[in-house]
Amino acid sequence: MGIRDQFQDKAKELAEKAKASGKQDEVSERASQAVDQAKDKARDTFDENFDK
């Protein structure tokens, strides 16, 4: 195994780690957006019913 092979293996490993962490960030971002939307909907529903 030459140095070039070692670099390619390391690059693949780092790319996979970056891809995995990127997906984690996306999941947590989507979850926080869903929570924000639920809060907004609850507030809007309360406001609509409060005016009646």
Phi and psi in degrees as a GROMACS rama.xvg file:
@    title "Ramachandran Plot"
@    xaxis  label "Phi"
@    yaxis  label "Psi"
@TYPE xy
-87.4799  174.614  GLY-2
-62.0669  -37.2767  ILE-3
-60.948  -43.3493  ARG-4
-61.9135  -40.4558  ASP-5
-62.654  -42.4736  GLN-6
-64.3486  -41.012  PHE-7
-65.1426  -41.8033  GLN-8
-62.5549  -43.5411  ASP-9
-65.2958  -40.3015  LYS-10
-63.2354  -42.4954  ALA-11
-62.0905  -44.4245  LYS-12
-60.6031  -46.1201  GLU-13
-65.8489  -37.6643  LEU-14
-64.4619  -41.4188  ALA-15
-65.318  -40.4196  GLU-16
-63.2  -43.7829  LYS-17
-63.5252  -41.2648  ALA-18
-63.6151  -43.7466  LYS-19
-64.7603  -43.2971  ALA-20
-70.1618  -32.5462  SER-21
-63.7488  -40.155  GLY-22
-66.1629  -38.1204  LYS-23
-62.3712  -43.0359  GLN-24
-61.7552  -40.7851  ASP-25
-65.2839  -41.3539  GLU-26
-63.1235  -46.3004  VAL-27
-67.2178  -34.3932  SER-28
-66.0675  -43.9461  GLU-29
-64.9129  -38.5188  ARG-30
-63.818  -43.6929  ALA-31
-67.3264  -33.8442  SER-32
-65.9597  -39.7744  GLN-33
-63.7999  -40.979  ALA-34
-63.5937  -44.6846  VAL-35
-60.7617  -41.8122  ASP-36
-65.0262  -39.7859  GLN-37
-64.1494  -41.3617  ALA-38
-62.9066  -44.4961  LYS-39
-61.9419  -42.8893  ASP-40
-65.0329  -42.9065  LYS-41
-62.0893  -43.5109  ALA-42
-63.8612  -44.4529  ARG-43
-63.3038  -41.8129  ASP-44
-62.6992  -43.8927  THR-45
-61.083  -46.2698  PHE-46
-60.5532  -42.4282  ASP-47
-63.7176  -44.2503  GLU-48
-73.0829  -28.3135  ASN-49
-69.0961  -34.0173  PHE-50
-71.9368  -20.8536  ASP-51
